[in-house]
Amino acid sequence: MTDIVSTAWVADRLSDVRLVDVRDAWEYEGIGHLPGAVSIPFDSFRASEGDDGMLPGEDVFADLLSDAGIAPEDDIVAYDDTHGVFAARFLVTAELYGHDPDRLHLLDGDFSAWQRDHPTTDEVPDVTLTEYKVDRPAESTLVGREAVAAAIDTDAVIVDTRERWEYEEGHIPGAVQLDWRDLVDDETRGIKPREEIEAILEPKGITPDSRIVLYCNTARRISHTYVVLQHLGYGNLAFYEGSLTEWEAAGEPIETVE
């Protein structure tokens, strides 16, 4: 499963992993980046006219990785400068399109953590183009609106990862609220220790043996929560790509908090 790795872990493997910087191109070029990292900006792998939800489409994603010199068998470490939420979205996209999740890694603490302890560069690496092929897995954590509707009256825990005010204005019936940022340490910019995260999750019914259905508005914020839960060993996860945008557009019921 996708995991979260330290800057020390990455520093020891710079020549063995493919580093993906999902910040804006001007940040990659102007502020610097990890040695050997390629630039695949967040907006390049998000598209409302793709396939499911905001997924960009298989051909678009394959071209992005081919141009970046990434092959299906490569280990990928993605990072951003926003606690990992944009990088997590890249990794989830890669997983949904068939990249081995055991070869997908999120840099803990984002670019800031690396910058504190390790050198950066403004050199753009030479890459050898590949012919990346998308090979969707036979089984996927991706679920549609019908599956989410069917989960409402079951033991599944439907988790809304948006802010509290958004949840109160309207959410999927029965959903519990978990702001994705609650799992992040503002000081280190990485995830909180396992014990602290479990203390946040358990009172909401989010336990390792639960069926957990994740959503937000456009599947960006749930990507971070999804990666964190995978990293901690929560195995029964469902990823609602359409999220509340699709749910509301379809006229499905909405619950509010008075």
NORJO-V433791 format. One record per run of one state. SS is the DSSP state (H for helix, E for strand, - for the rest). FROM is the first residue (numbers start at 1). LEN is the number of residues. If there is no record, write none. Layout:
[[SS	FROM	LEN] [SS	FROM	LEN]]
//
This chain:
[[-	1	2] [E	3	3] [-	6	1] [H	7	5] [-	12	6] [E	18	4] [-	22	3] [H	25	6] [-	31	2] [E	33	1] [-	34	4] [E	38	2] [-	40	2] [H	42	4] [-	46	12] [H	58	10] [-	68	8] [E	76	4] [-	80	5] [H	85	12] [-	97	4] [H	101	3] [E	104	4] [-	108	2] [H	110	8] [-	118	3] [E	121	1] [-	122	20] [E	142	2] [-	144	1] [H	145	7] [-	152	5] [E	157	4] [-	161	3] [H	164	6] [-	170	1] [E	171	1] [-	172	4] [E	176	2] [-	178	2] [H	180	4] [E	184	1] [-	185	6] [E	191	1] [-	192	2] [H	194	9] [-	203	9] [E	212	4] [-	216	5] [H	221	11] [-	232	5] [E	237	4] [-	241	2] [H	243	7] [-	250	5] [E	255	1] [-	256	3]]
//
